[in-house]
Amino acid sequence: MSKIKIVLYLIIIFAVYKGYEAFRDFEIGVGDRVAKIEELAGFEKEGEVIGLMMYLGDPPELTEHLFTSGRSKCLEMKAIAEETSFAYYECARVNAVIKGSKIVSIIEEIEVIE
């Protein structure tokens, strides 16, 4: 009789674990699907992102901007860009208008990342 109780307890614990995993995956999946739908629909939203900025001219004028996934990726891309170009590049945390995963326009430069 005690072996049957142990097996039942294990089955109940397993069912609770699977329920928790399903709920967690559902929450994560919904967020990903919402982001994909926003990108496909072309919604523009304002947010704080890290971007690689390219300046040309004298005085330097912002000509290009690129959305990056994080500080380290931005600094890595900046190093590569500076080796292959004569433009001035900087990584910055900016308040921008974002469409999908692209920066449409820069509203305000918050912090330059070194």
N, C-alpha and C positions, 0 to 999 in steps of 0.2 A: 504494500500500500504506500509506503514512503517513497518508493521509486517513482510511482505514478504522480505523486504530489510534486516531486522535484521536476519531472518532465513538464507538468502543467505550468509550474512557475517559470521555467525556461521559455515555454511557448508564449506565455503572457508577456514576459520581459522582451522577447524578440518582437512581438506584435507592437508593443509600445515604442520600441526603437524604430521599427519600420514606419510607424505613423509619424513620429517626429521627423525622420529623414524626408518623408514625402512632403510634409508641411514646409520644411525648410527649403527644399528644392523648388516647391511651388512659388514661394516668396521670391527667391532668386530669379526664377524663370520669368516671373511677371515683370520685374524691373528691367531685365534684358529685352523682353518683348516690347515694353513701352518705349525704351530708347530706340529700338529699331523702327518702330512705327513713327516716332517723331522724326527720325532721320529721313525716312521715305516720304513722309508728308511734307517735309520742308519747314517745320516749325522753327522759328527763330526765338532764342531765349537769351537772356542776359545772365552772365555768370562770371565767376572768378576762375581763371585758368592760367596755366604756365605756357608761354609761347616763346618761340625764337623769332626775334625781330631783326630785320635787315635794313640798314640805313645806308643811303647813297648821297653823294653830293657834298658841297661845301656851302653853307652849313649842312650837317647831316640831316637827311629827311627820311622818315619812315616810308619805305617802298613796298616791303613784303612782310608778312607775318605768317607763322606756321604753328598750329596747335601741336603740343607735345604731351606725352603721357605723364611726365614727371620731371623733376629737377635733374636727375642724373642723365636721363635721355636727352634733355635739352642741352646740357653742357657737353655731352658727347657729340651731338649734332653740330654745336657751335664750333668745336675744335676742328671737325672735319671741314666745315664751311670756310673757316678762316684760312685753312691750308690751301684751299682751292680757289679762293676769291679775294679780291682786294676791297670788298665792302666791309663795313663795320657791323658786327653782329653782337647782340646781347640777349641773354635769357632774362625774362621778366615775368613776374606775376601780374597779370592785368585783369581789369574788368572789361569784358568784351561781349559783343553780340555773337552768339554761336549758332550755327545751323548744322545739325548733325554733329560731326566731329571736326568741323572747320570753323576758323575764326572769320567772321564776315567783316567786322570792324572793331577797332579798339576804342573804348570809351575813356579809359583812364589807366595809366601805368601806376601800379601800386608799389612794386618793389623790384629792384634789379637784383638778379641772382648772380653771385660770383662763384 
